[in-house]
């Protein structure tokens, strides 16, 4: 599991949470504990900055792949597709099948 500082760095590098909001959320988190990164991830999910899928990926150390083609991956769909949303304020959901270029 990532330490709190490492997790916060991954969140910042991902571009999913604005810097000011990440800084504010870190101030809410009390003194670092063994599960501080998980608690911060939960807080960011509760505040609506991350989905649980994104939080899990960040806790696993991922920092890239959240914005392919200008879309934001929110969660995997059950059949291997991805749910994507353009911009944070969009209310439209799209299910897009990903096909490797060599199979087109």
Secondary structure as the mmCIF struct_conf table of DSSP 4:
data_model
#
loop_
_struct_conf.conf_type_id
_struct_conf.id
_struct_conf.beg_label_comp_id
_struct_conf.beg_label_asym_id
_struct_conf.beg_label_seq_id
_struct_conf.end_label_comp_id
_struct_conf.end_label_asym_id
_struct_conf.end_label_seq_id
HELX_RH_AL_P HELX_RH_AL_P1 UNK A 4 UNK A 14
TURN_TY1_P TURN_TY1_P1 UNK A 15 UNK A 15
BEND BEND1 UNK A 16 UNK A 17
HELX_RH_AL_P HELX_RH_AL_P2 UNK A 19 UNK A 28
BEND BEND2 UNK A 29 UNK A 29
BEND BEND3 UNK A 31 UNK A 31
TURN_TY1_P TURN_TY1_P2 UNK A 34 UNK A 35
HELX_RH_AL_P HELX_RH_AL_P3 UNK A 36 UNK A 46
TURN_TY1_P TURN_TY1_P3 UNK A 47 UNK A 48
BEND BEND4 UNK A 49 UNK A 50
HELX_RH_AL_P HELX_RH_AL_P4 UNK A 52 UNK A 59
TURN_TY1_P TURN_TY1_P4 UNK A 60 UNK A 61
BEND BEND5 UNK A 64 UNK A 67
HELX_RH_3T_P HELX_RH_3T_P1 UNK A 68 UNK A 70
STRN STRN1 UNK A 72 UNK A 76
TURN_TY1_P TURN_TY1_P5 UNK A 78 UNK A 79
BEND BEND6 UNK A 80 UNK A 80
STRN STRN2 UNK A 82 UNK A 85
BEND BEND7 UNK A 86 UNK A 87
TURN_TY1_P TURN_TY1_P6 UNK A 88 UNK A 89
STRN STRN3 UNK A 94 UNK A 96
HELX_RH_3T_P HELX_RH_3T_P2 UNK A 101 UNK A 103
#
